[in-house]
């Protein structure tokens, strides 16, 4: 049986890793061992950050709703409680958009729940 060397596959695998680490600093863009570690860590941070992004967005929406509600004499928690009691199914994202871009519409919603 003839011997098959793995040079082509090795080079292909190496190219793929180095392609992902293009633009990294120092040896992490060109040295295969450092590039592998850098790529793994980047993947871990990306995975975690996708969750953090959702957390940060929700916090921003809450801040925006609170600011808009306080202009109309209501706190965030009281507004959300009143919306729940009246069974108005607007989520925080929509409420924050209304508070920031359409204050008249937001004011009418607040007037409904007061």
C-alpha atoms as a printed R data frame, in Angstrom:
    type eleno elety resid chain resno       x      y      z
1   ATOM     1    CA   UNK     A     1   0.000  0.000  0.000
2   ATOM     2    CA   UNK     A     2   1.311  3.447 -0.883
3   ATOM     3    CA   UNK     A     3   1.988  6.050  1.723
4   ATOM     4    CA   UNK     A     4  -0.283  9.121  1.718
5   ATOM     5    CA   UNK     A     5   1.140 12.230  3.217
6   ATOM     6    CA   UNK     A     6  -1.160 14.801  4.788
7   ATOM     7    CA   UNK     A     7   0.588 17.917  3.521
8   ATOM     8    CA   UNK     A     8  -2.293 19.231  1.448
9   ATOM     9    CA   UNK     A     9  -4.845 18.828  4.234
10  ATOM    10    CA   UNK     A    10  -2.470 20.293  6.778
11  ATOM    11    CA   UNK     A    11  -1.895 23.367  4.619
12  ATOM    12    CA   UNK     A    12  -5.619 23.733  3.966
13  ATOM    13    CA   UNK     A    13  -6.448 23.553  7.679
14  ATOM    14    CA   UNK     A    14  -3.698 26.037  8.461
15  ATOM    15    CA   UNK     A    15  -4.905 28.443  5.764
16  ATOM    16    CA   UNK     A    16  -8.429 28.310  7.174
17  ATOM    17    CA   UNK     A    17  -7.264 29.224 10.669
18  ATOM    18    CA   UNK     A    18  -4.992 32.000  9.419
19  ATOM    19    CA   UNK     A    19  -7.830 33.340  7.272
20  ATOM    20    CA   UNK     A    20  -9.974 33.769 10.390
21  ATOM    21    CA   UNK     A    21  -7.194 35.494 12.318
22  ATOM    22    CA   UNK     A    22  -6.382 37.986  9.569
23  ATOM    23    CA   UNK     A    23  -6.105 41.447 11.079
24  ATOM    24    CA   UNK     A    24  -5.105 40.222 14.524
25  ATOM    25    CA   UNK     A    25  -2.034 41.772 16.104
26  ATOM    26    CA   UNK     A    26   1.477 40.405 16.491
27  ATOM    27    CA   UNK     A    27   2.040 36.653 16.125
28  ATOM    28    CA   UNK     A    28  -1.623 35.761 16.426
29  ATOM    29    CA   UNK     A    29  -2.140 36.493 12.741
30  ATOM    30    CA   UNK     A    30   0.748 34.448 11.367
31  ATOM    31    CA   UNK     A    31   1.849 31.762 13.856
32  ATOM    32    CA   UNK     A    32  -0.411 28.752 13.757
33  ATOM    33    CA   UNK     A    33  -0.290 27.878 17.478
34  ATOM    34    CA   UNK     A    34  -1.024 31.435 18.567
35  ATOM    35    CA   UNK     A    35  -3.654 31.814 15.850
36  ATOM    36    CA   UNK     A    36  -5.514 28.694 17.035
37  ATOM    37    CA   UNK     A    37  -5.693 29.993 20.596
38  ATOM    38    CA   UNK     A    38  -6.703 33.474 19.445
39  ATOM    39    CA   UNK     A    39  -9.479 32.050 17.247
40  ATOM    40    CA   UNK     A    40 -10.824 29.908 20.106
41  ATOM    41    CA   UNK     A    41 -10.848 32.838 22.517
42  ATOM    42    CA   UNK     A    42 -12.487 35.109 19.938
43  ATOM    43    CA   UNK     A    43 -15.227 32.527 19.498
44  ATOM    44    CA   UNK     A    44 -15.820 32.350 23.246
45  ATOM    45    CA   UNK     A    45 -16.052 36.127 23.539
46  ATOM    46    CA   UNK     A    46 -18.384 36.303 20.544
47  ATOM    47    CA   UNK     A    47 -20.680 33.662 22.064
48  ATOM    48    CA   UNK     A    48 -20.809 35.448 25.420
49  ATOM    49    CA   UNK     A    49 -21.265 38.864 23.832
50  ATOM    50    CA   UNK     A    50 -24.339 37.731 21.927
51  ATOM    51    CA   UNK     A    51 -25.989 37.209 25.313
52  ATOM    52    CA   UNK     A    52 -24.604 40.439 26.784
53  ATOM    53    CA   UNK     A    53 -25.989 42.376 23.814
54  ATOM    54    CA   UNK     A    54 -29.533 41.251 24.635
55  ATOM    55    CA   UNK     A    55 -29.012 42.264 28.276
56  ATOM    56    CA   UNK     A    56 -27.736 45.720 27.321
57  ATOM    57    CA   UNK     A    57 -30.568 46.354 24.867
58  ATOM    58    CA   UNK     A    58 -33.208 45.536 27.476
59  ATOM    59    CA   UNK     A    59 -31.521 47.867 29.984
60  ATOM    60    CA   UNK     A    60 -31.496 50.657 27.388
61  ATOM    61    CA   UNK     A    61 -35.189 50.139 26.665
62  ATOM    62    CA   UNK     A    62 -35.983 50.351 30.362
63  ATOM    63    CA   UNK     A    63 -34.026 53.600 30.717
64  ATOM    64    CA   UNK     A    64 -35.812 55.129 27.715
65  ATOM    65    CA   UNK     A    65 -39.259 54.101 28.945
66  ATOM    66    CA   UNK     A    66 -38.509 55.445 32.423
67  ATOM    67    CA   UNK     A    67 -37.346 58.809 31.010
68  ATOM    68    CA   UNK     A    68 -40.429 59.156 28.819
69  ATOM    69    CA   UNK     A    69 -42.787 58.065 31.616
70  ATOM    70    CA   UNK     A    70 -41.316 60.442 34.188
71  ATOM    71    CA   UNK     A    71 -41.994 63.380 31.862
72  ATOM    72    CA   UNK     A    72 -45.654 62.375 32.143
73  ATOM    73    CA   UNK     A    73 -45.535 61.961 35.939
74  ATOM    74    CA   UNK     A    74 -45.238 58.198 36.177
75  ATOM    75    CA   UNK     A    75 -42.354 55.904 37.112
76  ATOM    76    CA   UNK     A    76 -41.204 52.942 35.026
77  ATOM    77    CA   UNK     A    77 -42.398 50.316 37.494
78  ATOM    78    CA   UNK     A    78 -45.833 51.895 37.945
79  ATOM    79    CA   UNK     A    79 -46.249 52.218 34.174
80  ATOM    80    CA   UNK     A    80 -45.305 48.575 33.544
81  ATOM    81    CA   UNK     A    81 -47.597 47.422 36.349
82  ATOM    82    CA   UNK     A    82 -50.500 49.466 34.975
83  ATOM    83    CA   UNK     A    83 -49.897 48.125 31.450
84  ATOM    84    CA   UNK     A    84 -49.999 44.588 32.806
85  ATOM    85    CA   UNK     A    85 -53.239 45.239 34.722
86  ATOM    86    CA   UNK     A    86 -54.926 46.672 31.623
87  ATOM    87    CA   UNK     A    87 -53.518 43.749 29.590
88  ATOM    88    CA   UNK     A    88 -51.833 45.999 27.044
89  ATOM    89    CA   UNK     A    89 -49.332 43.736 25.326
90  ATOM    90    CA   UNK     A    90 -46.675 46.193 24.197
91  ATOM    91    CA   UNK     A    91 -43.129 45.022 24.768
92  ATOM    92    CA   UNK     A    92 -40.295 47.184 26.074
93  ATOM    93    CA   UNK     A    93 -38.675 47.609 22.665
94  ATOM    94    CA   UNK     A    94 -41.816 49.119 21.139
95  ATOM    95    CA   UNK     A    95 -42.538 51.267 24.197
96  ATOM    96    CA   UNK     A    96 -39.016 52.708 24.132
97  ATOM    97    CA   UNK     A    97 -39.333 53.523 20.421
98  ATOM    98    CA   UNK     A    98 -42.664 55.223 21.043
99  ATOM    99    CA   UNK     A    99 -41.255 57.188 23.982
100 ATOM   100    CA   UNK     A   100 -38.231 58.373 22.005
101 ATOM   101    CA   UNK     A   101 -39.693 58.986 18.526
102 ATOM   102    CA   UNK     A   102 -43.441 59.357 19.021
103 ATOM   103    CA   UNK     A   103 -44.034 61.095 22.368
104 ATOM   104    CA   UNK     A   104 -47.680 61.925 21.579
105 ATOM   105    CA   UNK     A   105 -48.534 58.267 21.014
106 ATOM   106    CA   UNK     A   106 -46.654 57.317 24.172
107 ATOM   107    CA   UNK     A   107 -48.559 59.985 26.100
108 ATOM   108    CA   UNK     A   108 -51.887 58.571 24.883
109 ATOM   109    CA   UNK     A   109 -50.858 55.082 26.059
110 ATOM   110    CA   UNK     A   110 -49.910 56.484 29.457
111 ATOM   111    CA   UNK     A   111 -53.230 58.348 29.629
112 ATOM   112    CA   UNK     A   112 -55.062 55.073 28.925
113 ATOM   113    CA   UNK     A   113 -53.445 53.289 31.869
114 ATOM   114    CA   UNK     A   114 -53.625 56.151 34.381
